[in-house]
Amino acid sequence: MRYIDGMDEEGAAGGCFLCEARDSGDDRQALVLLRRPPVFAVLNRFPYNNGHTLIVPEAHKGEMDALTDEEMLALMAVARDVLAVFRRLFRPDGFNVGLNVGRAAGAGLPGHLHLHVVPRWSGDTNFMPVLGETKVIPQSLEETYDRIVEALKPDD
C-alpha cells in the first residue's frame, strides 16, 4: 500500500525513484546492487519475489528506441550477470525477465525504462497473494541486498 498511496497522477512517488537511486550517495540505502555505466541494478522495494531486481539505464528515458546501442547491450549484459548470480544464490526454477513499456503495458514508471529480473520457483504463487492479497518474501530486502552485493563482487 505504501507504493500505491505514494503515487501521483504520473505514476511516480514524488519524482523518479530510479533517478533518486542512481543519484544516491548510499547504495545500500538505495538498494543499488551494482553500477556499470551506462546502467545500474537496483532491488525492487516492492518485489514480486525475493531478489526482484531492476536493471536501469542511467539516463532517464522511457522508450527502447531512445536507448543507445551501448545502453541496450549494457542492459542485457548486466541482466545476464545478475541471472548467473541468482542461479548460484537462490537456485530458482526459472526467471521472468522483461520490460513494461508504457502505462497500458503495466509500466508503473513509464518515464524511466527498466528491465525486471524476477526469480521464480515452482509453486511460488500460492493462496497468499490470491486470498490474502499479500506476497510472502522469505528474506528482508537488506539481507537479500547484502547476499547479492557480495556475490556480484569480482573475483580477485
N, C-alpha and C positions, 0 to 999 in steps of 0.2 A: 504494500500500500504506500510505503514511502516513495517508491518510484512513481506510481500513478498520481498521487497527491502533489508531487513536486513538478509535474509537467505544466508547461504553459501552452498556449494555443499553437505554437510552432513545434511542439514535441520536445522541447529542451527544458531541462531542470535549471532554470536561471542562467542559461548560457550553454555552451557546448562542453559537456563533461569530458569529451575526448581531448579537446584543446586544453582544458584545465589539467587533465592528467599529463598531457605532453609537456606542459609548462611548469608542472610541479617541481619543486626542489627536493621533494621527498618521495622517491619511487615507492618505498614500502607503503607509505600513507596513501599514495595514489594507486597502489597495486600494479604499477608498471613493472612487468616481468623482465623485459629486455628492450633495449634501444639499438636498432640497426638502421641508421638513417639510409633512406628516407621514410622508414616505417618504425613502429614500435608495437609491442604486445602488452595488453593490459587485461587483468582478470575482470570479468563482468561482475559488478557489485550485486546484480540481481540474476544469479546464474540459473540456467535451466537444469544443469547438472554440475557436480563437483568438477572443477577445472575449466569451466566455460570461459574461454578466452576470446578477446577481440584483437585482431591484427589490423592496425590502423595506419593509413598514410599520415605523415606529419602534417602535410598541407590539408587545410580544411576544404575538401572537395566532395561533392555529393553524387557525382556520376562517374561511371567507369571510363567514359570517353574523355574525361578531364584528366585522367591519370597519365603520367608519362610511362614510357616503356620501363624505365628504371623502377618506378613505383610499383608497377604491375608485377615485375619479376621479383622485387623485394617482398611483396605481399605473399607470393607463393612460396618463396624460399623460406621465409620465417614460418609460414604455416607448416611446411614440410618438417622443419626442425622441431617445432612445438609438438606435432604429432609423434615424432620419434621419441621425444622425452616423455610424453604422456603414455605411450605404449610401455615404456620401462617403469614409470612411476605408478600408474593407475591400472594397468592391464585391462583396458576397456575391450569390449567385444566389437566395437566399431566407433565411428565418428559421424557427426553431421558437420559438414564444412560448407559454408555458403554465405551469400550476400543477400540482403533485402534492399533492393534499390527502389526508393520511392515509398511514400506512405501507403499507397494501395497494396504494395508488396509486403507490408509489415515492418518497414523501417521505423523504429522509434525515434531515430535521429536522422532524418533524411538528408540533412545538410553536410554530414561528415561520414563518408563511406567507411565501412568496416566489415571485415571478414570474420564470421563467427566460426570458432572451433569448439565443438561440443562433444566431449567423450560420452559414449553410450555403452550401457551394459544390458544384456538380455534381462528383461523384466524390470527395467528401471522406471517404467511407467506403471504405477500401481494405483490402489484406491485413494491414496493421499491427495494427489492433485485432482482426481475426479470427484471424490466426495468431500474431502476436507479443504479443497481449494488452496492447498499449500504444497510445497515441494520440500522433501526432507533431504538435506545435504549433510553427509556424514562427517564433514570436517569444516572447521571455521575457515573463512577466507584468508586470514592471516597465516594459519598453519599450511594451507594449500599454497599460498604465495611463497612461503619460506622453502617448502619442498621443491617447488618448480624452479625458483631462482637458483637454488643450489645445484639442481640437475642441469640447468642451462649454462652454468659456468664452463668455459672451455677447459679441456684437459691440459694440464701443464706438461 
